């Protein structure tokens, strides 16, 4: 739909406001997990991180790491057979920057950002 974005800048000289109409198109809808905890630590990291999924459903999860333009940098399928699963992820072979971790299953999706130093 169409939305109006308003930016107001204020400094010692006064205020300046600019508004623009933007059209936002939803290209995908996904159900987020309820009663699920996703932890990624340490964050920021210089190499190895641990991804911990607690709660939600038992089964296969697709773990994806995407860069700032949405390209999949790493991907793996992991099985969750209990209440908690911990997955080590080695980021030492990728460049420094901001990344997004996607954890998907038939029941929904969890998304979290991570910084590689």
Secondary structure, 3 states (H helix, E strand, C coil): CEEEEEEEEEECCEEEEEEEEEECCCCCCCCECCCEEEEEECCCECCEEEEEEEECCCEEEEEEEECCCCCEEEEEEEEECCCEEEEEEECCCCCCEEEEEEEEECCEEEEEEEEEC
